[in-house]
Amino acid sequence: ISMLVKVSAVSLIAAVFGLCSGMFIGSGHDLIENIFENGNISILLLATVLIVRAVLLMAAGGIGITGGKFLPTLAIGAILGELSARLCIYIGLIDGEHRTVLLLLGVAAFLAARSKIPVVALCFSVEALCGFSNIAHFAVSIGISCLVVKLFEVKDFSETVIEKNKVKNKELCDTEVEL
């Protein structure tokens, strides 16, 4: 399948979902603000946005085009944090007043897992909370997320594309050209 067809297909799918709602595409800034401020988005909508954003991010990375890395990662982390917070509140593990901390734990853990740079995620956490009061919680969640990624050896799609391109380039370089 040609690159043009692949890019067109991913772009068309993103456009269709983008026309349905801005939550599915873009940086996710408005989505993150809405989650942090209101927290009244339905669980079904959050799950749908999570699935669509994850699939679009994987599809874009899989074919080698940029689908965004940092901001979509924050949006997906915020959704995962919100879903986790709602579950913990429903079960009775935490009070509703700790929801924001759990949201930020989700963002930091997903950021660390996706970027594979735990120090950046920890610095983000300290900056987002304006202090060191919850740094131990963040360090534990970031450590667990990095451990899970390492155990399952989750490979970034862009790394796979880069490896494939290196093999193709090496084959091209090894081929003798006669003039």
Residue pairs with C-beta under 8 A, 6 or more apart in sequence:
3 63
3 64
6 63
7 63
7 65
10 56
10 59
10 60
10 63
10 65
10 67
13 56
13 59
14 24
14 25
14 56
17 24
17 25
17 52
17 56
18 24
18 25
18 26
21 49
22 30
22 31
23 30
23 31
23 45
23 49
24 49
24 52
24 53
24 56
25 56
27 68
27 71
27 72
27 75
28 53
28 71
28 72
28 74
28 75
28 76
28 78
29 71
31 49
31 75
31 78
31 79
32 74
32 75
32 78
34 41
35 41
35 46
35 78
35 79
35 82
35 103
36 78
36 100
36 103
39 82
39 99
41 82
43 83
43 86
46 79
46 82
46 83
47 83
49 79
50 76
50 79
50 80
50 83
53 72
53 75
53 76
53 79
54 76
56 67
57 67
57 68
57 72
57 76
58 157
59 67
60 66
60 67
60 68
61 67
61 156
61 157
61 158
61 161
62 157
62 160
62 161
63 161
64 158
64 161
64 165
69 114
69 115
70 115
73 110
73 111
73 114
73 115
74 107
74 111
76 110
76 114
77 106
77 107
77 108
77 109
77 110
77 111
77 114
78 103
78 106
78 107
79 106
80 106
80 109
80 110
81 102
81 103
81 104
81 105
81 106
81 107
81 110
82 103
82 106
84 102
84 105
84 106
85 94
85 98
85 99
85 102
85 103
85 106
88 94
88 102
89 95
89 96
89 99
94 102
101 129
101 134
101 137
104 125
104 128
104 129
104 138
105 137
105 138
105 141
107 124
107 128
108 121
108 122
108 124
108 125
108 128
108 138
108 141
108 142
109 121
109 141
109 142
109 144
109 145
110 145
111 120
111 121
111 124
112 118
112 120
112 121
112 122
112 142
112 145
112 146
113 145
113 146
113 148
113 149
113 154
114 156
115 121
116 146
116 149
116 156
118 142
118 143
118 146
121 138
121 142
122 135
122 138
122 139
122 142
125 134
125 135
125 138
125 142
126 132
126 135
126 138
